[in-house]
Amino acid sequence: PESITAARKFLEGRWALEEFQVFPPGKPAITLTGSGSLNYDQFGNLRIEIRADEKSADVLRAAGVDELRDGVISTDGRAVVDMQNRTLTYILPGEPVGAKAAGPLAPSRPRHWEVKGDLLFLSTRDEAGKPLSTGRWKRVP
């Protein structure tokens, strides 16, 4: 998608998680075993929910991922599409856009996106541009 309107239309709908990895600084990559869903509606609301199995949840907690609650990583809210930077950024009530992110999956951290065919790749990055997390999503018909 090359325009904001086209990007929003492309993102609209339900997506299923195919693969998710977290890259804790100074530690090995964690490949999550579990499932996930991403929903983006016509109003710009974005809900991402990732369910980790017990073993993955324990490894994520040990690596310092604080966004995990009862085996679920969930973010929900209005998201702004930035075509120039290819990011989705949550607009959080009471927080300025671009607020300092506490963890690799913090809602205030922009999600960088890339489209390849019918797949959506989302990632978060640290301040130096190194990946903190990556996810591959496939559209649900």
Backbone torsions as a table, in degrees:
resi	resn	phi	psi	omega
1	PRO	NA	131.4	-176.5
2	GLU	-107.6	-8.0	176.6
3	SER	-123.6	161.6	178.9
4	ILE	-60.8	-42.6	-179.9
5	THR	-61.1	-45.6	179.1
6	ALA	-64.7	-40.0	179.5
7	ALA	-64.2	-46.1	179.0
8	ARG	-60.7	-42.8	-179.8
9	LYS	-64.7	-41.4	178.8
10	PHE	-62.8	-43.4	-176.7
11	LEU	-71.2	-25.9	-174.2
12	GLU	-58.6	132.1	177.1
13	GLY	124.2	-162.8	-177.5
14	ARG	-109.2	142.7	-179.7
15	TRP	-131.0	145.8	177.0
16	ALA	-110.4	138.3	179.5
17	LEU	-72.6	130.2	175.6
18	GLU	-102.9	-36.4	-178.7
19	GLU	-156.1	142.7	179.0
20	PHE	-144.8	132.3	178.3
21	GLN	-132.5	147.4	174.3
22	VAL	-121.7	139.1	-177.8
23	PHE	-118.1	84.1	179.2
24	PRO	-67.1	136.4	-179.8
25	PRO	-55.3	128.8	176.5
26	GLY	73.7	9.3	-179.0
27	LYS	-130.6	162.4	179.3
28	PRO	-66.2	154.6	176.5
29	ALA	-62.0	146.2	177.7
30	ILE	-113.0	119.1	173.8
31	THR	-96.1	119.0	-175.0
32	LEU	-76.7	135.1	170.4
33	THR	-104.5	121.1	-178.0
34	GLY	163.8	-150.6	-178.4
35	SER	-142.9	169.4	178.9
36	GLY	-164.5	160.2	176.6
37	SER	-138.4	149.3	177.1
38	LEU	-131.3	129.4	177.4
39	ASN	-126.2	128.6	177.3
40	TYR	-127.7	123.9	-177.1
41	ASP	-105.0	175.8	-175.9
42	GLN	-67.2	-10.1	179.6
43	PHE	-98.9	2.4	179.5
44	GLY	87.3	14.0	177.0
45	ASN	-84.0	132.8	-177.2
46	LEU	-124.9	126.0	175.9
47	ARG	-125.4	123.6	176.6
48	ILE	-120.2	129.1	177.8
49	GLU	-134.1	124.8	179.9
50	ILE	-122.8	124.0	-179.9
51	ARG	-106.1	119.9	-179.1
52	ALA	-98.0	143.5	172.2
53	ASP	-69.3	169.0	-173.2
54	GLU	-58.9	-42.5	-179.1
55	LYS	-64.2	-46.5	178.8
56	SER	-62.2	-41.3	179.9
57	ALA	-60.8	-42.3	179.2
58	ASP	-63.3	-42.5	-179.4
59	VAL	-66.1	-42.6	178.8
60	LEU	-61.9	-44.9	178.4
61	ARG	-60.9	-44.4	-179.7
62	ALA	-63.3	-27.7	179.7
63	ALA	-85.7	-0.3	175.9
64	GLY	92.4	15.4	177.0
65	VAL	-79.6	105.2	-175.3
66	ASP	-86.8	-9.5	-175.6
67	GLU	-78.6	-0.5	-176.0
68	LEU	-87.3	125.3	177.8
69	ARG	-129.9	116.9	-179.7
70	ASP	52.6	40.2	178.4
71	GLY	79.1	9.2	-177.1
72	VAL	-124.9	133.2	170.4
73	ILE	-105.1	119.6	-175.0
74	SER	-136.0	132.9	172.7
75	THR	-132.0	140.8	-173.3
76	ASP	-150.9	131.5	176.4
77	GLY	160.2	-175.2	178.9
78	ARG	-77.6	138.2	-178.5
79	ALA	-125.7	139.7	178.7
80	VAL	-101.0	133.1	177.5
81	VAL	-90.8	125.5	176.0
82	ASP	-112.5	109.3	-176.9
83	MET	-71.7	-38.3	-176.9
84	GLN	-62.9	-45.0	-178.9
85	ASN	-95.1	-4.2	-177.8
86	ARG	53.7	55.0	179.6
87	THR	-128.9	156.8	167.6
88	LEU	-115.2	126.7	-178.4
89	THR	-126.7	126.3	177.4
90	TYR	-68.8	140.4	171.0
91	ILE	-98.9	108.2	-175.4
92	LEU	-100.1	129.2	179.3
93	PRO	-55.8	129.8	176.7
94	GLY	80.6	-0.7	179.0
95	GLU	-120.3	138.5	177.0
96	PRO	-70.2	147.9	176.3
97	VAL	-60.7	136.0	179.9
98	GLY	83.2	16.3	178.1
99	ALA	-59.6	150.3	-179.0
100	LYS	-58.1	129.9	-178.4
101	ALA	-88.8	133.5	-177.6
102	ALA	-80.2	-37.0	-176.6
103	GLY	-135.0	177.0	-175.9
104	PRO	-64.8	-22.9	-177.3
105	LEU	-116.7	14.3	-178.5
106	ALA	-55.0	139.0	179.5
107	PRO	-57.5	-27.5	-179.5
108	SER	-77.1	-8.8	179.5
109	ARG	-84.3	125.6	179.4
110	PRO	-60.1	144.8	174.1
111	ARG	-99.5	115.8	177.4
112	HIS	-80.7	136.2	-176.2
113	TRP	-126.4	151.0	177.2
114	GLU	-146.2	142.1	-179.5
115	VAL	-113.1	132.1	173.9
116	LYS	-135.3	104.0	-177.2
117	GLY	63.8	-123.7	178.8
118	ASP	-100.8	19.9	179.0
119	LEU	-108.4	144.0	176.6
120	LEU	-117.0	125.3	177.4
121	PHE	-107.8	124.2	176.7
122	LEU	-118.3	140.3	176.8
123	SER	-143.6	154.9	168.7
124	THR	-113.0	151.3	-177.3
125	ARG	-132.6	155.5	174.6
126	ASP	-81.9	-178.5	-176.1
127	GLU	-63.0	-23.6	178.9
128	ALA	-90.3	-1.0	179.1
129	GLY	91.0	4.5	178.9
130	LYS	-80.6	142.0	-178.6
131	PRO	-63.4	136.6	172.5
132	LEU	-105.7	-30.9	176.3
133	SER	-154.1	152.9	173.8
134	THR	-139.6	144.6	177.0
135	GLY	-141.2	143.2	175.6
136	ARG	-116.1	126.1	-174.7
137	TRP	-121.9	140.6	177.2
138	LYS	-119.2	135.7	-179.0
139	ARG	-60.3	137.9	175.5
140	VAL	-95.2	121.5	-178.0
141	PRO	-65.4	NA	NA
